[in-house]
């Protein structure tokens, strides 16, 4: 006689959501974001497909919630990095923000991937957009401080912000791919992130201001 299936796990409302989001990370890590489905996530957690539908509606809703939490976690990582650094000027704040960005991406690569796969998400979801805008505001704050202190001309703020974001995002993505560490023969991504972001702020911000002051 076949053994009875194990009883379904009992979850409180919030616990089930968290468990399902953890299961999303597992699927992304093992098979990639294209293989995420409500049915597979429900199976891994041990609940019915209808329970997954109740919480997230569809795959896009599930991944949007997963990605929104990524932006929350990213903001916390950036804020923690800035707090640890005690920056005494705008470039130091921008440098710390970049390190926090990379640190988050390396710690949660599955969420990092999902956050930018907009074709899988509901990009106009208010929770998602609020989380995304909060995270981006930290970069804007650092750029604003650099402008206030004369490191960046206001007209260049958008360009410098795009360059700083691209630098941190590209560094994180290359390291996660396994290509960067192997190429440069390094095994400490946080040290690399620190050196790269410092090179950027010293070359683009501090030296530019020094050169401008010489000619004023």
C-alpha positions in Angstrom: 0.0 0.0 0.0 1.4 3.4 -1.0 2.5 5.7 1.8 0.3 8.7 2.4 1.7 12.0 1.2 3.2 14.2 3.9 0.9 16.8 5.3 1.1 20.3 3.8 3.1 22.8 5.9 1.2 25.2 7.9 2.1 28.9 7.4 1.0 32.2 8.8 0.1 34.7 6.1 3.3 36.6 6.1 5.4 33.4 6.5 3.9 31.9 3.4 4.7 34.9 1.3 8.3 34.9 2.5 8.6 31.2 1.9 7.3 31.5 -1.6 9.7 34.4 -2.3 12.6 32.3 -1.0 11.5 29.6 -3.4 11.6 32.1 -6.3 15.2 32.7 -5.5 15.9 29.0 -5.5 14.3 28.5 -8.9 16.2 31.5 -10.4 19.5 30.2 -8.9 19.0 26.7 -10.2 17.3 27.3 -13.6 17.0 31.0 -14.4 14.2 33.5 -14.2 12.4 32.0 -17.2 11.6 28.9 -15.3 9.8 30.6 -12.4 6.1 29.7 -12.2 3.5 29.9 -9.6 3.0 26.1 -9.8 6.7 25.3 -9.2 7.0 27.8 -6.3 3.8 26.4 -4.7 5.2 22.9 -5.1 8.5 23.7 -3.5 6.8 25.3 -0.5 4.2 22.6 -0.2 1.0 24.5 -0.8 -1.6 24.5 -3.5 -1.4 26.3 -6.8 -4.5 28.3 -5.8 -2.7 29.5 -2.6 0.0 31.0 -4.8 -2.6 32.6 -7.0 -4.3 34.1 -4.0 -1.1 35.8 -2.8 0.4 36.9 -6.1 -2.2 36.6 -8.9 0.1 35.4 -11.6 3.8 35.0 -12.4 4.3 38.7 -13.1 2.8 39.5 -9.7 5.1 37.0 -8.0 8.2 38.3 -9.7 7.3 41.9 -9.2 6.9 41.3 -5.4 10.3 39.5 -5.5 12.0 42.3 -7.3 10.4 45.1 -5.2 11.9 43.4 -2.1 15.2 43.5 -3.9 15.0 47.3 -4.1 14.2 47.5 -0.4 17.2 45.3 0.4 19.4 47.3 -2.0 18.5 50.6 -0.3 19.3 49.1 3.1 22.7 47.8 1.8 23.5 51.3 0.4 22.5 53.1 3.5 24.5 50.7 5.7 27.6 51.2 3.5 27.2 55.0 3.8 26.7 54.7 7.5 29.8 52.6 7.9 31.9 55.0 5.8 31.1 58.2 7.7 31.8 60.1 4.5 33.2 63.6 4.9 32.3 64.8 1.4 30.1 64.0 -1.6 32.6 61.8 -3.5 33.1 59.7 -0.4 29.4 59.3 0.0 29.1 58.3 -3.7 31.9 55.8 -3.3 30.2 54.2 -0.3 26.9 54.0 -2.1 28.6 52.2 -5.0 30.1 49.7 -2.6 26.8 49.1 -1.0 25.2 48.5 -4.4 27.7 45.9 -5.4 27.6 44.3 -2.0 23.8 43.8 -2.3 24.1 42.4 -5.9 26.7 39.8 -4.8 24.7 38.8 -1.7 21.4 38.5 -3.6 22.2 37.8 -7.3 18.8 36.3 -7.9 16.9 39.4 -6.9 19.5 41.6 -8.6 18.7 39.8 -11.9 14.9 40.0 -11.4 14.9 43.7 -10.6 16.0 44.6 -14.1 14.1 42.0 -16.1 11.1 44.4 -16.7 9.5 42.2 -19.3 8.8 39.7 -16.5 7.4 42.3 -14.2 4.6 44.7 -13.7 6.8 47.8 -13.9 4.0 50.2 -13.1 3.1 48.4 -9.8 3.0 51.1 -7.1 4.9 49.0 -4.6 7.6 48.2 -7.1 7.9 51.8 -8.3 8.0 53.2 -4.8 10.8 50.7 -3.8 12.7 51.4 -7.0 12.5 55.2 -6.6 13.6 55.0 -2.9 16.7 53.1 -3.9 17.5 55.4 -6.7 17.0 58.5 -4.5 20.1 57.5 -2.5 22.3 57.9 -5.7 20.5 61.2 -6.3 21.3 62.3 -2.8 25.0 61.6 -3.2 25.1 63.3 -6.6 23.3 66.3 -5.1 25.9 66.6 -2.3 28.7 66.5 -4.9 27.0 69.3 -6.7 26.5 71.4 -3.5 30.2 70.9 -2.7 31.4 71.9 -6.2 32.6 68.5 -7.4 30.0 68.4 -10.2 28.5 71.2 -12.2 24.7 71.0 -12.0 24.4 70.5 -15.7 26.5 67.4 -15.5 24.7 65.8 -12.6 22.7 63.4 -14.7 25.7 62.3 -16.7 27.8 61.6 -13.6 24.9 59.8 -12.0 24.5 57.6 -15.0 28.2 56.9 -15.1 28.4 56.0 -11.4 25.3 53.7 -11.7 26.7 52.0 -14.8 30.0 51.4 -13.1 28.6 49.7 -10.1 25.9 47.8 -12.0 28.4 46.6 -14.6 31.0 45.6 -12.0 28.4 43.6 -10.1 27.1 41.9 -13.2 30.5 41.0 -14.5 31.5 39.5 -11.1 28.4 37.5 -10.8 29.0 36.1 -14.3 32.3 34.8 -13.1 34.2 36.6 -15.9 35.7 39.5 -14.1 37.4 37.7 -11.2 38.9 35.1 -13.5 40.1 37.8 -15.9 41.8 40.0 -13.4 43.0 37.2 -11.1 41.2 38.5 -8.0 39.0 36.7 -5.5 37.7 39.6 -3.3 34.9 41.4 -5.0 34.3 43.9 -2.2 38.0 45.0 -2.4 37.7 45.3 -6.2 34.5 47.4 -5.8 36.2 49.6 -3.3 39.2 50.3 -5.6 37.1 50.8 -8.7 34.7 53.2 -7.1 37.5 55.1 -5.5 39.3 55.4 -8.8 36.1 56.8 -10.3 35.5 59.5 -7.7 39.1 60.5 -7.5 39.5 60.8 -11.3 36.2 62.2 -12.3 35.2 64.3 -9.2 38.2 65.3 -7.1 40.7 65.9 -9.8 38.2 67.7 -12.0 37.4 70.1 -9.1 41.1 70.6 -8.4 41.8 71.4 -12.1 38.8 73.8 -12.2 40.1 75.6 -9.1 43.5 76.1 -10.7 42.0 78.0 -13.5 39.6 80.0 -11.5 
